[in-house]
Amino acid sequence: MTAPFSFHDLHGFKDYVTFVQTYLPDRFHPRENYGPEDQWTLDLAFKGLRLGLRIAVEEKGDKPVFAECSRLVDKAEAEYRDDRWRDGFATLEEVRKLLRKVRTS
């Protein structure tokens, strides 16, 4: 089963990036009414980040900012997996700042 995410558009995805940044790598709260395979993990958080970027491209078009965000998401994931949490947090902050510049209305 694929865990649903809390966003369906770029506007909601921006909030999701902040959520993930806040709770990575292991401070997520248990998800009520979800099975063990749909609890928050590093893998699930980054799956959502990649999904959000795909949604952003569908909504706004294939803008260079989304390619840069994708590169940064890959970098952040590697940093978290290497236990460099501060670096990963800072990289996700770059993603957040880039996305903030893209209008959602």
C-alpha positions as CSV (number, residue, x, y, z in Angstrom):
1,M,0.0,0.0,0.0
2,T,1.3,3.5,-0.8
3,A,1.0,5.9,2.0
4,P,-1.0,9.0,1.1
5,F,0.8,12.4,1.5
6,S,-0.8,15.5,2.8
7,F,-0.3,17.5,-0.4
8,H,-1.9,17.5,-3.8
9,D,-0.4,20.6,-5.3
10,L,2.7,22.9,-5.1
11,H,1.3,25.0,-2.4
12,G,0.8,22.0,-0.1
13,F,4.1,20.5,-1.1
14,K,5.9,23.6,0.1
15,D,4.4,22.8,3.6
16,Y,5.5,19.2,3.3
17,V,9.1,20.2,2.7
18,T,9.0,22.1,6.0
19,F,7.4,19.1,7.7
20,V,10.0,16.7,6.5
21,Q,12.8,19.1,7.3
22,T,11.5,19.5,10.8
23,Y,11.1,15.8,11.6
24,L,14.0,14.1,9.8
25,P,15.7,11.8,10.4
26,D,13.7,10.1,13.2
27,R,11.5,12.5,15.1
28,F,8.3,11.6,13.2
29,H,5.2,10.9,15.3
30,P,3.3,7.6,14.7
31,R,0.7,7.8,12.0
32,E,-2.7,6.7,13.4
33,N,-4.7,4.4,11.2
34,Y,-1.7,3.4,9.1
35,G,0.1,0.1,9.1
36,P,3.8,-0.3,9.8
37,E,4.7,0.0,6.1
38,D,3.1,3.4,6.0
39,Q,4.8,4.9,9.1
40,W,7.2,7.8,8.5
41,T,10.7,6.8,7.7
42,L,13.6,8.4,5.8
43,D,12.5,6.4,2.7
44,L,8.9,7.5,2.9
45,A,9.8,11.1,3.5
46,F,12.1,11.3,0.4
47,K,9.5,9.4,-1.6
48,G,7.1,12.2,-0.8
49,L,9.7,14.9,-1.7
50,R,10.2,13.3,-5.1
51,L,6.4,13.0,-5.7
52,G,6.0,16.6,-4.7
53,L,8.5,17.7,-7.3
54,R,6.7,15.6,-10.0
55,I,3.4,17.3,-9.0
56,A,5.1,20.7,-9.2
57,V,6.4,20.0,-12.7
58,E,2.9,18.9,-13.7
59,E,1.4,22.0,-12.2
60,K,3.9,24.7,-13.3
61,G,5.8,23.1,-16.2
62,D,9.4,21.8,-16.4
63,K,11.2,24.8,-14.8
64,P,14.9,24.8,-14.1
65,V,14.1,25.4,-10.4
66,F,12.5,22.0,-10.1
67,A,15.6,20.3,-11.6
68,E,17.7,22.1,-9.1
69,C,15.4,21.1,-6.3
70,S,15.6,17.5,-7.5
71,R,19.4,17.6,-7.4
72,L,19.3,19.0,-3.9
73,V,16.8,16.4,-2.7
74,D,19.2,13.7,-3.9
75,K,22.0,15.4,-2.1
76,A,20.0,15.8,1.1
77,E,19.0,12.2,1.1
78,A,22.7,11.2,0.8
79,E,23.6,13.5,3.6
80,Y,20.9,12.0,5.9
81,R,21.9,8.5,5.1
82,D,25.5,9.4,5.9
83,D,24.4,10.7,9.3
84,R,25.2,14.3,8.3
85,W,21.8,15.5,9.6
86,R,22.8,19.2,9.8
87,D,24.0,19.2,6.2
88,G,20.8,17.4,5.1
89,F,18.7,20.0,7.0
90,A,20.6,22.8,5.3
91,T,20.2,21.3,1.9
92,L,16.5,21.0,2.4
93,E,16.5,24.6,3.5
94,E,17.9,25.4,0.1
95,V,15.0,23.5,-1.5
96,R,12.5,25.3,0.6
97,K,13.9,28.7,-0.3
98,L,13.9,27.9,-4.0
99,L,10.3,26.6,-3.9
100,R,9.2,29.7,-2.0
101,K,10.1,31.8,-5.1
102,V,7.7,29.8,-7.3
103,R,4.2,31.4,-7.2
104,T,1.4,29.0,-6.3
105,S,-1.6,31.2,-7.1
